Every structure is written in C-alpha cells, then in structure tokens.
Amino acid sequence: MYEQLPVSAIVAVANNGVIGVEGDLPWHIPADLRFFKRTTSGHVMLMGRRTWQSLPGVLPKRAHVVISRSLPPVEHPQVTVVRDIQSALVTAARLESQALAQGTIDRPELMIVGGGQLYTAMWPWVDRLYRTRIDLSPEGDTRFPAVDMSDFQLESATPGTGDPAHIFEIWQRNQRPRR
Ligand SMILES: NC(=O)c1ccc[n+]([C@@H]2O[C@H](COP(=O)([O-])OP(=O)(O)OC[C@H]3O[C@@H](n4cnc5c(N)ncnc54)[C@H](OP(=O)(O)O)[C@@H]3O)[C@@H](O)[C@H]2O)c1
C-alpha cells in the first residue's frame, strides 16, 4: 500500500540553490555525510539514474531503488532499477515493510535522495524534508527545484560544526500532500 508510505526528501543545498556539479557534490562535508548515513540507514533510498552513477558504490545497510528509462537491471541484492514513479513507490513500500518486519527500522520512511530531477518529480509525495543548508555559493549545474514550501513548517534547525558553516533543518508538511 504505497499510498500510506511516509516519504521524505534529504538534500544538502548551497545559498544559491546549487546541489551538484558535473555529476558530483560541490563540497566535501564529513559531518553532512554522517548525517546522511544516520538518517537513511535501514531505509529505502530512491534516486535518479545520475545520482546512482555518482555514488562510489552500493552504500551499506540501505536498499537502493534507482529510477531510469535507460539503465539495464543491476545485479546486486541491494539495488532495484525501476522505470517509473509508481513502480518506485510500490517497490519502496514492499522493501520498507520487509525492513519493518525484520526489525531493521522502527517506522517506514522512504528517502528521496536526489538529484534535482527526482526532487522535482517526487515533490507531491514528500511529507518531510531534511535540508542541510551549506553556507557557500559554488558554481554548479544542478539546483534544488523552486518547490512550494508554503505548507511546510520548520521543525528544527541545528547548526553543525566545521567548515563551511552548515545547518541541519527538518521541515514537516502540515497536511498530507496532494498525490
Ligand atoms: N546536494 C545533494 O544533496 C545532492 C543529492 C543527490 C544528488 N546530487 C547531485 O545532483 C546531480 C544529479 O542530479 P540530476 O538532476 O542531474 O539527475 P538525477 O535526478 O539524479 O537523475 C536523473 C535521471 O533519473 C531518471 N528519471 C528521472 N525522473 C524519471 C521518471 N519520472 N521516470 C523514469 N526515470 C526518471 C532519468 O534517467 P534516464 O536518463 O536513465 O532515463 C534521468 O535522466 C549530481 O551532481 C549529484 O551529485 C546532490
């Protein structure tokens, strides 16, 4: 029942909206990578094909659902390639239910991990946004989309330590999104 699946997006975004450059992140911030690992561990990560290709490999302890019209199937038990959003949601709901039954997670939460195209495509489903704001304005070719945040409220904003300055924000949608 993917209609009931809580959906979150997680992103690190610079002051100028940039999230990526030449298929990679424009910065290296270990504290944010640790936050990403902690927040997504055990959950299904849904990503676009370009983000999948930007990863150093399969990340441990998380299922990867990759959406693509062109990528052939990937022979790895943690990776499922799907062709459209509905298949992505059905697959994610099944894998989150399995993780819940196995006690790997306390509650289902699909994690949309990017990139720009996927945040745009999945925005109507997103109930919760983990947004790390990075105090930089780097050159880049991928931006976080200009989404409507008017029905979201800021739940917490926690400054991280280290350089560049960054803040971990958590936003929650007031009502269930229109799907
Ligand atoms: N700062 C951050 O938090 C963050 C997070 C993630 C990624 N990034 C960065 O973002 C950049 C990548 O983002 P991007 O926008 O270029 O690409 P992307 O969203 O990762 O992937 C785009 C691809 O996903 C597939 N796709 C998208 N929507 C689809 C749909 N509705 N149905 C089927 N397939 C669909 C298509 O693959 P096919 O062409 O194969 O059909 C499309 O070309 C990289 O630089 C990455 O490092 C940053």
The ligand as an SDF file (V2000), in Angstrom:
LIG
                    3D

 48 52  0  0  0  0  0  0  0  0999 V2000
   23.4070   18.0410   -2.7170 N   0  0  0  0  0  0  0  0  0  0  0  0
   22.6680   16.9360   -2.6130 C   0  0  0  0  0  0  0  0  0  0  0  0
   22.0730   16.6540   -1.5530 O   0  0  0  0  0  0  0  0  0  0  0  0
   22.5510   16.0050   -3.7850 C   0  0  0  0  0  0  0  0  0  0  0  0
   21.8090   14.8210   -3.6710 C   0  0  0  0  0  0  0  0  0  0  0  0
   21.7260   13.9840   -4.7810 C   0  0  0  0  0  0  0  0  0  0  0  0
   22.3600   14.3200   -5.9670 C   0  0  0  0  0  0  0  0  0  0  0  0
   23.0700   15.4750   -6.0360 N   0  0  0  0  0  0  0  0  0  0  0  0
   23.7230   15.8780   -7.2950 C   0  0  0  0  0  0  0  0  0  0  0  0
   22.7050   16.0820   -8.2700 O   0  0  0  0  0  0  0  0  0  0  0  0
   23.2470   15.7730   -9.5710 C   0  0  0  0  0  0  0  0  0  0  0  0
   22.3550   14.7650  -10.2590 C   0  0  0  0  0  0  0  0  0  0  0  0
   21.0270   15.2880  -10.3720 O   0  0  0  0  0  0  0  0  0  0  0  0
   20.2590   15.3200  -11.7960 P   0  0  0  0  0  0  0  0  0  0  0  0
   19.0410   16.1650  -11.6170 O   0  0  0  0  0  0  0  0  0  0  0  0
   21.2370   15.6700  -12.8600 O   0  0  0  0  0  0  0  0  0  0  0  0
   19.8620   13.7930  -12.0420 O   0  0  0  0  0  0  0  0  0  0  0  0
   19.0370   12.7110  -11.1900 P   0  0  0  0  0  0  0  0  0  0  0  0
   17.7310   13.2850  -10.7000 O   0  0  0  0  0  0  0  0  0  0  0  0
   19.9240   12.0570  -10.1870 O   0  0  0  0  0  0  0  0  0  0  0  0
   18.7750   11.5990  -12.3240 O   0  0  0  0  0  0  0  0  0  0  0  0
   18.0640   11.9610  -13.4880 C   0  0  0  0  0  0  0  0  0  0  0  0
   17.7040   10.6930  -14.2420 C   0  0  0  0  0  0  0  0  0  0  0  0
   16.7530    9.9090  -13.4930 O   0  0  0  0  0  0  0  0  0  0  0  0
   15.8380    9.2880  -14.3850 C   0  0  0  0  0  0  0  0  0  0  0  0
   14.4970    9.8130  -14.1380 N   0  0  0  0  0  0  0  0  0  0  0  0
   14.1380   10.9960  -13.5840 C   0  0  0  0  0  0  0  0  0  0  0  0
   12.7990   11.1010  -13.4990 N   0  0  0  0  0  0  0  0  0  0  0  0
   12.2970    9.9520  -14.0240 C   0  0  0  0  0  0  0  0  0  0  0  0
   10.9790    9.4540  -14.2080 C   0  0  0  0  0  0  0  0  0  0  0  0
    9.8830   10.1510  -13.8290 N   0  0  0  0  0  0  0  0  0  0  0  0
   10.8250    8.2370  -14.7750 N   0  0  0  0  0  0  0  0  0  0  0  0
   11.9170    7.4970  -15.1460 C   0  0  0  0  0  0  0  0  0  0  0  0
   13.1970    7.9230  -14.9830 N   0  0  0  0  0  0  0  0  0  0  0  0
   13.3740    9.1340  -14.4250 C   0  0  0  0  0  0  0  0  0  0  0  0
   16.3200    9.6100  -15.7850 C   0  0  0  0  0  0  0  0  0  0  0  0
   17.2520    8.5710  -16.0880 O   0  0  0  0  0  0  0  0  0  0  0  0
   17.4820    8.0420  -17.6190 P   0  0  0  0  0  0  0  0  0  0  0  0
   18.1160    9.1870  -18.3430 O   0  0  0  0  0  0  0  0  0  0  0  0
   18.3810    6.8610  -17.4550 O   0  0  0  0  0  0  0  0  0  0  0  0
   16.1230    7.6980  -18.1330 O   0  0  0  0  0  0  0  0  0  0  0  0
   17.0310   10.9270  -15.5850 C   0  0  0  0  0  0  0  0  0  0  0  0
   17.9860   11.2240  -16.5930 O   0  0  0  0  0  0  0  0  0  0  0  0
   24.6610   15.2630   -9.3210 C   0  0  0  0  0  0  0  0  0  0  0  0
   25.5770   16.3400   -9.4560 O   0  0  0  0  0  0  0  0  0  0  0  0
   24.6180   14.8110   -7.8670 C   0  0  0  0  0  0  0  0  0  0  0  0
   25.8960   14.8220   -7.2570 O   0  0  0  0  0  0  0  0  0  0  0  0
   23.1730   16.3270   -4.9870 C   0  0  0  0  0  0  0  0  0  0  0  0
  1  2  1  0
  2  3  2  0
  2  4  1  0
  4  5  1  0
  4 48  2  0
  5  6  2  0
  6  7  1  0
  7  8  2  0
  8  9  1  0
  8 48  1  0
  9 10  1  0
  9 46  1  0
 10 11  1  0
 11 12  1  0
 11 44  1  0
 12 13  1  0
 13 14  1  0
 14 15  2  0
 14 16  1  0
 14 17  1  0
 17 18  1  0
 18 19  2  0
 18 20  1  0
 18 21  1  0
 21 22  1  0
 22 23  1  0
 23 24  1  0
 23 42  1  0
 24 25  1  0
 25 26  1  0
 25 36  1  0
 26 27  1  0
 26 35  1  0
 27 28  2  0
 28 29  1  0
 29 30  1  0
 29 35  2  0
 30 31  1  0
 30 32  2  0
 32 33  1  0
 33 34  2  0
 34 35  1  0
 36 37  1  0
 36 42  1  0
 37 38  1  0
 38 39  2  0
 38 40  1  0
 38 41  1  0
 42 43  1  0
 44 45  1  0
 44 46  1  0
 46 47  1  0
M  CHG  2   8   1  16  -1
M  END
$$$$
